Amino acid sequence: FERLCRYTDALIENTGFDNFTLSSLSSSDYTCIKELVEYFVDTYGPRGTSLQLPSLRVDSLSLDVMTKLHDARRGNLTFAPEAGSQRLRDVINKGLTEEEILTTCTNAFSGGWNNVKLYFMLGLPTETDEDVLGIAELVYKIIQAWKEHAINKKRGLRVHVATAYFVPKPHTPFQWEKQITPQEYLRRCKLLKSHFYSKSIEYDYHSPDLSRLEAVFARGDRRLGPVIEAAVRNGAKLDGWDEFFRYDLWLDAFKTCGVDMEYYTTRGYDEAELLPWDPINVGVTKKFLQLERKRAYENKVTPDCRHGCAGCGAKVGAGELQALLGDLQVHTDENLLVGFDKSDDASVYMISEELAIVQTVDFFPPIADDPYRFGAIAAANALSD
């Protein structure tokens, strides 16, 4: 917390910007978010500096955090429901209900917010037109919540809706899925746009060209090496910036090298197929990903790891740990109370009669947000073994 406060001070004082963003995968899951927001409001609120809270988990954003921003210049609240229907949110294991979304937006409007950004994906596995139109239905329910609960209606409401083109990624349950064609993606974008009638709604969608390339390279193999070289030689550079991105150069490179983009995108992959990224071990087993894919098609939600182990394989097992420790040289030290000789998943080193250090490799994925709480749990587990 203290470090983030120092970073905040340094960034604002040395840049002169009046808009600050707390950016992470889930800002509101940070254990000191309330204290950090309070510090920001007290220190920089009077100067008119606004605070943005993007990438919020809708179900974990509390009214308490919002009220702490009551006197600050508000930015946008950014949420990512990902899908418009509850069925499709369950398919992607979002773990989020419409009630939670509307409750959070209601709390925001009651706290004085009038600007909301919503991010969705189009082309998710099993998506139908009904799911696409579910986005519009959800947006209008949010508008209705603003009408009923907003405390500052003079400024009006602005709902920014953005949709992205779904890209299947390796090491996920959807790594085998087909990507819908660019034509189908644009059709769904137009279908959604045709159901946005309110002037409060701003809608934009990502260009399919870059997302199609992303899908190719996300699941590509060694044959793409010559394609990249050819594109660069043709002048492709700084493709992350729209003004520099030249899709035609990439199309020419694929054609020159005789590589079919559809092989990596709309074809999809069979579960029995040897995948280019199979040799890479990220800790999660392929069997678990296949099981999760099956659960997705059955609309079953897998609970968060913090609420119970789902058996993904990331936790180091006793057998694997023994293999890892087998080749290590054993050191002797009278202060080493528990070491390699115990075949345990932890070591205990005595600093003094009152103090000892416990080092464990038992838990690789965090099971608690707070690092100190996580350390206590890991230490207790190691000592109990």
C-alpha positions as CSV (number, residue, x, y, z in Angstrom):
1,F,0.0,0.0,0.0
2,E,2.8,2.5,1.0
3,R,4.6,1.7,-2.2
4,L,1.6,2.4,-4.4
5,C,1.1,5.6,-2.6
6,R,4.7,6.6,-3.4
7,Y,4.2,5.6,-7.0
8,T,1.0,7.7,-7.2
9,D,2.8,10.7,-5.7
10,A,5.7,10.4,-8.1
11,L,3.6,9.9,-11.2
12,I,1.3,12.8,-10.6
13,E,4.0,15.2,-9.5
14,N,6.4,14.4,-12.3
15,T,3.9,14.2,-15.2
16,G,1.3,16.9,-14.5
17,F,-1.6,14.7,-15.7
18,D,-4.9,15.1,-14.0
19,N,-6.3,11.6,-14.7
20,F,-5.0,8.6,-12.7
21,T,-5.8,5.0,-13.4
22,L,-5.6,2.0,-11.1
23,S,-5.0,-0.8,-13.6
24,S,-4.9,-4.5,-12.9
25,L,-6.8,-7.6,-13.9
26,S,-9.3,-6.9,-11.1
27,S,-8.7,-3.6,-9.3
28,S,-11.4,-4.1,-6.7
29,D,-9.9,-7.4,-5.6
30,Y,-6.8,-5.6,-4.3
31,T,-7.1,-5.9,-0.5
32,C,-6.1,-2.3,0.2
33,I,-8.3,-0.7,-2.5
34,K,-10.4,1.2,0.0
35,E,-7.4,2.7,1.7
36,L,-5.7,3.5,-1.6
37,V,-8.8,5.2,-3.0
38,E,-9.2,7.1,0.3
39,Y,-5.6,8.3,0.1
40,F,-6.0,9.4,-3.5
41,V,-9.3,11.3,-2.7
42,D,-7.9,13.1,0.3
43,T,-4.6,14.0,-1.4
44,Y,-5.6,14.8,-5.0
45,G,-9.4,15.2,-5.0
46,P,-9.1,18.9,-4.0
47,R,-6.8,19.4,-7.0
48,G,-9.4,18.1,-9.4
49,T,-7.5,15.0,-10.4
50,S,-9.8,12.1,-11.4
51,L,-9.5,8.5,-10.6
52,Q,-10.3,5.7,-13.1
53,L,-11.0,2.1,-11.9
54,P,-11.0,-0.1,-15.0
55,S,-11.1,-3.9,-15.1
56,L,-13.4,-4.1,-12.2
57,R,-15.0,-7.4,-11.2
58,V,-18.6,-6.4,-11.1
59,D,-19.5,-8.7,-8.2
60,S,-16.7,-7.5,-6.0
61,L,-17.0,-3.7,-6.3
62,S,-18.5,-2.3,-3.1
63,L,-20.5,0.8,-2.5
64,D,-18.0,1.7,0.1
65,V,-15.3,2.2,-2.5
66,M,-17.6,4.3,-4.6
67,T,-18.6,6.5,-1.8
68,K,-15.0,7.3,-1.0
69,L,-14.8,8.8,-4.5
70,H,-17.9,10.9,-3.8
71,D,-16.0,14.2,-3.6
72,A,-13.4,13.4,-6.3
73,R,-13.8,14.2,-10.0
74,R,-15.1,11.0,-11.3
75,G,-13.9,9.2,-14.4
76,N,-15.5,6.2,-16.0
77,L,-16.5,3.0,-14.3
78,T,-15.4,0.1,-16.6
79,F,-16.9,-3.4,-16.4
80,A,-16.4,-6.4,-18.6
81,P,-19.6,-8.6,-18.5
82,E,-18.2,-10.3,-21.7
83,A,-21.6,-11.7,-22.7
84,G,-25.1,-10.4,-22.8
85,S,-27.0,-13.5,-21.7
86,Q,-26.6,-15.5,-18.4
87,R,-26.3,-18.7,-20.4
88,L,-23.3,-17.5,-22.3
89,R,-21.7,-16.0,-19.2
90,D,-21.9,-19.5,-17.7
91,V,-20.4,-21.0,-20.8
92,I,-17.3,-18.9,-20.4
93,N,-17.3,-19.4,-16.6
94,K,-17.6,-15.7,-15.9
95,G,-19.3,-16.4,-12.6
96,L,-21.4,-13.3,-12.9
97,T,-25.1,-12.8,-12.8
98,E,-27.3,-10.1,-14.3
99,E,-28.5,-9.2,-10.8
100,E,-24.9,-8.5,-9.7
101,I,-24.2,-6.3,-12.7
102,L,-27.4,-4.3,-12.2
103,T,-26.8,-4.0,-8.4
104,T,-23.3,-2.7,-9.0
105,C,-24.4,-0.2,-11.6
106,T,-27.2,0.9,-9.3
107,N,-24.7,1.5,-6.5
108,A,-22.5,3.5,-8.9
109,F,-25.4,5.7,-10.1
110,S,-26.4,6.2,-6.4
111,G,-22.8,7.3,-5.8
112,G,-22.9,9.9,-8.5
113,W,-21.5,8.2,-11.6
114,N,-23.0,8.9,-15.0
115,N,-20.4,7.3,-17.2
116,V,-20.1,3.5,-17.7
117,K,-18.0,1.5,-20.0
118,L,-19.0,-2.1,-20.8
119,Y,-16.9,-4.6,-22.7
120,F,-18.2,-7.6,-24.4
121,M,-17.0,-10.3,-26.8
122,L,-18.7,-11.5,-30.0
123,G,-18.1,-14.9,-31.5
124,L,-17.8,-16.8,-28.2
125,P,-18.4,-20.6,-28.4
126,T,-22.1,-21.5,-28.7
127,E,-23.1,-17.8,-29.2
128,T,-26.4,-17.2,-31.0
129,D,-28.2,-14.1,-32.2
130,E,-30.3,-14.2,-29.0
131,D,-27.1,-13.9,-27.0
132,V,-25.9,-11.0,-29.1
133,L,-29.2,-9.2,-28.5
134,G,-28.9,-10.0,-24.8
135,I,-26.2,-7.3,-24.8
136,A,-28.7,-4.7,-25.9
137,E,-31.2,-5.9,-23.3
138,L,-28.7,-5.6,-20.6
139,V,-27.6,-2.1,-21.6
140,Y,-31.2,-0.9,-21.5
141,K,-31.7,-2.4,-18.1
142,I,-28.6,-0.4,-17.0
143,I,-30.1,2.7,-18.5
144,Q,-33.3,2.1,-16.6
145,A,-31.3,1.6,-13.3
146,W,-29.8,5.0,-13.9
147,K,-33.2,6.6,-14.4
148,E,-34.4,5.2,-11.1
149,H,-31.3,5.7,-9.0
150,A,-29.1,8.4,-10.4
151,I,-28.6,11.4,-8.0
152,N,-27.2,13.8,-10.7
153,K,-29.4,13.4,-13.8
154,K,-28.7,16.9,-15.1
155,R,-25.4,15.7,-16.6
156,G,-27.1,12.9,-18.4
157,L,-25.9,9.3,-18.9
158,R,-23.3,8.0,-21.2
159,V,-22.9,4.2,-21.7
160,H,-20.0,3.2,-23.8
161,V,-20.4,-0.3,-25.2
162,A,-17.4,-2.0,-27.0
163,T,-17.3,-5.4,-28.5
164,A,-14.2,-7.4,-29.4
165,Y,-13.7,-10.3,-31.8
166,F,-13.2,-13.5,-29.8
167,V,-9.8,-15.0,-30.3
168,P,-9.2,-18.6,-29.0
169,K,-6.1,-18.8,-27.0
170,P,-3.7,-21.7,-26.1
171,H,-3.8,-23.3,-22.6
172,T,-7.5,-22.4,-22.2
173,P,-10.6,-24.6,-22.5
174,F,-11.4,-22.9,-25.8
175,Q,-8.0,-23.6,-27.4
176,W,-9.7,-26.0,-29.8
177,E,-12.5,-23.7,-30.9
178,K,-13.2,-22.2,-34.3
179,Q,-13.0,-18.5,-34.7
180,I,-16.0,-17.2,-36.5
181,T,-15.3,-15.6,-39.9
182,P,-14.8,-11.8,-40.1
183,Q,-18.0,-11.5,-42.2
184,E,-20.0,-13.3,-39.5
185,Y,-18.4,-11.1,-36.8
186,L,-19.4,-7.9,-38.6
187,R,-22.9,-9.2,-39.2
188,R,-23.3,-9.7,-35.4
189,C,-21.9,-6.2,-34.8
190,K,-24.4,-4.7,-37.2
191,L,-27.2,-6.7,-35.6
192,L,-26.3,-5.4,-32.1
193,K,-25.9,-1.8,-33.4
194,S,-29.4,-1.9,-35.0
195,H,-30.9,-2.5,-31.5
196,F,-29.2,0.5,-29.9
197,Y,-31.8,3.3,-30.0
198,S,-30.9,5.5,-27.0
199,K,-28.8,8.6,-27.5
200,S,-27.0,7.7,-24.3
201,I,-25.3,4.7,-25.9
202,E,-22.0,5.0,-27.7
203,Y,-21.1,1.8,-29.5
204,D,-17.8,0.7,-31.2
205,Y,-16.4,-2.6,-32.2
206,H,-12.9,-3.8,-32.9
207,S,-11.7,-4.2,-36.5
208,P,-11.7,-7.9,-37.4
209,D,-8.4,-7.7,-39.3
210,L,-6.1,-7.4,-36.3
211,S,-8.1,-9.9,-34.3
212,R,-7.8,-12.4,-37.1
213,L,-4.1,-12.0,-37.2
214,E,-4.0,-12.4,-33.4
215,A,-5.9,-15.7,-33.7
216,V,-3.4,-16.9,-36.3
217,F,-0.3,-16.1,-34.2
218,A,-2.0,-17.2,-31.0
219,R,-2.3,-20.8,-32.3
220,G,0.3,-20.8,-35.0
221,D,3.3,-23.1,-35.6
222,R,6.8,-22.8,-37.0
223,R,5.4,-22.2,-40.5
224,L,4.6,-18.6,-39.4
225,G,8.3,-17.7,-39.0
226,P,8.8,-17.0,-42.8
227,V,5.5,-15.1,-42.9
228,I,6.6,-12.7,-40.2
229,E,9.9,-12.2,-42.0
230,A,8.2,-11.6,-45.3
231,A,5.7,-9.1,-43.8
232,V,8.6,-7.1,-42.1
233,R,10.5,-7.1,-45.4
234,N,7.4,-5.8,-47.1
235,G,7.2,-2.9,-44.6
236,A,5.0,-4.1,-41.8
237,K,5.9,-2.3,-38.5
238,L,4.3,-0.9,-35.4
239,D,1.2,-2.9,-36.0
240,G,-0.2,-2.1,-32.6
241,W,-1.0,1.4,-33.8
242,D,-3.9,1.8,-36.2
243,E,-2.1,4.4,-38.3
244,F,0.7,2.0,-39.1
245,F,-1.2,-1.2,-39.4
246,R,-1.2,-2.5,-43.0
247,Y,-3.4,-5.6,-43.2
248,D,-2.6,-5.9,-46.9
249,L,1.1,-6.5,-46.2
250,W,0.3,-9.4,-44.0
251,L,-2.1,-10.9,-46.6
252,D,0.6,-10.7,-49.2
253,A,3.1,-12.3,-46.8
254,F,0.8,-15.3,-46.2
255,K,0.1,-15.7,-49.9
256,T,3.8,-15.5,-50.7
257,C,4.7,-18.1,-48.2
258,G,1.8,-20.4,-49.1
259,V,0.3,-20.4,-45.6
260,D,-3.5,-20.5,-45.2
261,M,-4.8,-18.2,-42.4
262,E,-8.0,-20.2,-42.2
263,Y,-6.0,-23.3,-41.0
264,Y,-5.4,-21.5,-37.7
265,T,-8.7,-19.6,-37.4
266,T,-12.0,-20.9,-38.7
267,R,-10.8,-24.5,-39.0
268,G,-10.7,-25.3,-35.3
269,Y,-8.7,-28.1,-33.8
270,D,-9.6,-31.7,-32.8
271,E,-9.0,-32.6,-29.2
272,A,-6.9,-35.6,-30.3
273,E,-4.8,-33.3,-32.5
274,L,-1.2,-32.6,-31.5
275,L,-1.1,-28.9,-30.9
276,P,2.0,-26.6,-31.5
277,W,2.0,-25.5,-27.9
278,D,1.7,-29.0,-26.3
279,P,5.4,-29.2,-25.4
280,I,5.0,-26.1,-23.2
281,N,4.0,-27.1,-19.7
282,V,2.1,-24.3,-17.9
283,G,1.1,-26.5,-15.0
284,V,-2.6,-26.9,-16.1
285,T,-3.2,-30.4,-17.6
286,K,-4.8,-30.9,-21.0
287,K,-7.2,-33.3,-19.4
288,F,-8.5,-30.5,-17.1
289,L,-8.9,-28.2,-20.1
290,Q,-10.9,-30.8,-21.9
291,L,-13.1,-31.3,-18.9
292,E,-13.7,-27.6,-18.6
293,R,-14.6,-27.4,-22.3
294,K,-17.2,-30.1,-21.7
295,R,-18.5,-28.2,-18.7
296,A,-18.7,-25.1,-20.8
297,Y,-20.9,-26.8,-23.3
298,E,-23.1,-28.0,-20.5
299,N,-23.4,-24.4,-19.1
300,K,-21.7,-25.5,-15.8
301,V,-19.7,-23.0,-13.8
302,T,-16.4,-24.0,-12.2
303,P,-15.9,-22.2,-8.8
304,D,-13.0,-19.9,-8.2
305,C,-9.8,-21.6,-6.9
306,R,-10.2,-19.7,-3.7
307,H,-13.4,-21.5,-3.0
308,G,-12.0,-25.0,-3.6
309,C,-9.5,-26.8,-5.8
310,A,-10.9,-27.9,-9.2
311,G,-7.9,-30.2,-9.9
312,C,-6.3,-28.2,-12.7
313,G,-2.9,-29.7,-12.0
314,A,-1.1,-26.5,-11.2
315,K,-0.5,-27.5,-7.6
316,V,2.7,-29.5,-7.3
317,G,2.0,-33.0,-6.2
318,A,4.1,-35.1,-3.8
319,G,5.5,-37.3,-6.6
320,E,6.5,-34.4,-8.8
321,L,8.1,-32.6,-5.8
322,Q,10.1,-35.7,-4.9
323,A,11.4,-35.8,-8.5
324,L,12.3,-32.1,-8.3
325,L,14.2,-32.5,-5.0
326,G,15.9,-35.8,-6.0
327,D,18.8,-34.3,-7.9
328,L,19.5,-31.4,-5.4
329,Q,22.5,-31.5,-3.2
330,V,21.7,-32.0,0.4
331,H,23.2,-29.4,2.8
332,T,23.6,-29.9,6.5
333,D,23.0,-27.1,8.9
334,E,22.2,-27.4,12.6
335,N,19.6,-24.6,12.3
336,L,17.8,-26.4,9.4
337,L,15.0,-28.0,11.4
338,V,13.2,-29.4,8.4
339,G,15.1,-30.0,5.2
340,F,15.4,-32.2,2.1
341,D,15.9,-35.3,4.3
342,K,12.3,-35.1,5.4
343,S,10.9,-35.4,1.8
344,D,8.5,-32.6,2.7
345,D,7.2,-29.7,0.7
346,A,8.8,-27.1,2.9
347,S,11.9,-26.3,4.9
348,V,12.1,-24.7,8.4
349,Y,15.2,-22.7,9.3
350,M,15.7,-21.5,12.9
351,I,16.8,-17.9,13.2
352,S,16.6,-17.9,17.0
353,E,14.7,-19.7,19.7
354,E,11.7,-17.5,19.1
355,L,11.9,-17.1,15.3
356,A,12.0,-19.5,12.3
357,I,11.6,-19.1,8.6
358,V,9.3,-21.4,6.7
359,Q,9.8,-21.8,3.0
360,T,7.2,-23.8,1.0
361,V,6.6,-24.8,-2.6
362,D,3.3,-26.4,-1.8
363,F,1.0,-23.7,-3.2
364,F,1.9,-22.3,-6.6
365,P,-1.4,-20.5,-7.4
366,P,-2.4,-18.0,-4.7
367,I,-5.4,-19.0,-2.6
368,A,-5.7,-15.7,-0.8
369,D,-5.6,-12.1,-2.0
370,D,-3.5,-10.8,0.8
371,P,0.2,-12.0,0.5
372,Y,0.6,-12.1,4.3
373,R,-2.5,-14.2,4.8
374,F,-1.4,-16.4,2.0
375,G,2.0,-16.8,3.6
376,A,0.4,-17.7,6.9
377,I,-1.8,-20.3,5.3
378,A,1.2,-21.8,3.4
379,A,3.3,-21.8,6.6
380,A,0.6,-23.4,8.6
381,N,0.1,-26.1,6.0
382,A,3.8,-26.8,5.8
383,L,4.1,-27.1,9.6
384,S,1.0,-29.3,9.8
385,D,2.6,-31.7,7.4
